[in-house]
Amino acid sequence: MKTVILLFMKGVSMQVFDLKDQKAFPYEQRDKNVFYTSPEFKTRVIELKPGENIPQCEMKSIVMFYVINGEVVIEINSEKAILKEGYCLVSDPGLFAMSSINGTKLIGIQVPKKITA
């Protein structure tokens, strides 16, 4: 069974992405991992081999991670969570880092935080 994400947008009825077959590039080439972007959000695939990590970085957007396979440790503002296949995490902006012990593949969706006056 394939894992897909369906995106509905103005002017586009639907786009389907096969997430299990979505190619992922190393962290140094992470911009190539973005497979959909719009003014409202950006979606990327992230793949970590066993022992790999993504160093701490500041995210200024709301972020959602969904684990396609494997297991990942995500740290946000010094709080850690272990996500397994099928788990989803949603967080406000903060300091993010992640690591994998046995390898993982996940998607990340970034939604700009709108500041209201």
N, C-alpha and C positions, 0 to 999 in steps of 0.2 A: 504494500500500500504506500503510495507516495504522499509526502507531506507537502501541502500547498498553502499559499496565502493568497487570498482574493482581495483585491484592492478596488474600491469603487470611488470614482472621482468625477467631477464635473467634466462633461465632454467625452469621457471615456467610460464605456459601460463596464468593462472588466479586463483585468490582466491577471494571468495565472503564472506563478513561478514555482518550479519544482525545487524545493529547498534542499532536499537530500542530494541532488545533483548539482546544486549551485556551486561554482568554483570559488574557492577562497584563496586570496593571496596573503603572503606574510605581513606582519604588523607594519613593517617599513613601507609597504605598498598598500596600506589600508584604504586609501581613497578608491582603489580599483574594486574594492569589495562592496561599494554602494551599487545596488541593483535597481533602486528606484528612488527618485527625489522629486519633491514638489515644494511649493512655498509652505505647505502645512506640516510636512514631515519628511524624514530621510530614512531609508531602510538599507541595512548592510548585513552581509553574512560574515561571521567570525569563526575561524577554525584554529584551534590550538592543539598542537601535538603534545604527547605526554611530556610533562615537565615545563612546557612553555607558559609564558605569562605576558600580560599586557601591563606595562608600568602605570603607576598612578597618574591620572590626568584629570583636569577639571572639566566637567561637563556642565554647560550652561543651559542645557535643555532638559526636559522631562525625558526619561529613558525607559524603554521596555526591552527586556531580554527574554527570549524564548529558546529553550534548549531543544535542539533537534535530536541530538544523540550525545551520549557521554555524560560527563559530570564536570561542573565548573564551580570554583570558589570565587565569589564576587565580594569585593570589599567596597563599601560606600561610606565615606566619612568615618573610617575606623570600625564600622560594624560589618561583620562577615555573615554571608549566607551561602549554603551549598545548594546548588540547583542541579537536579537530575533531569534526564530525558522527560519531556512533557511539562516541566516546571516553567513558570513565568514569573518574572520580577518586574515591578514598576516602581520607579523612584523619581523624586524631585531632583533638581540639579545638585551636584556635589562633587566630591573627590572620589573617583572610581579607579579600581584596579581589579584584575582577574587573573586566575591561574588555573591550570588543569593538571591533575595527577596522571590520568589515563587517557587523555585526549578528549576533545569535545568539539561540537559544531553547534552554533547558535545564531540567531538573528538578533540584531539590535535595531530598535526603532527610536529615532530621536524626534521629539516634538518641541519646537521652540516654546519656551515659557513666555507667555504674554504678560506683560506688566501693565496693570491698570492703575490709573491715577485716581 
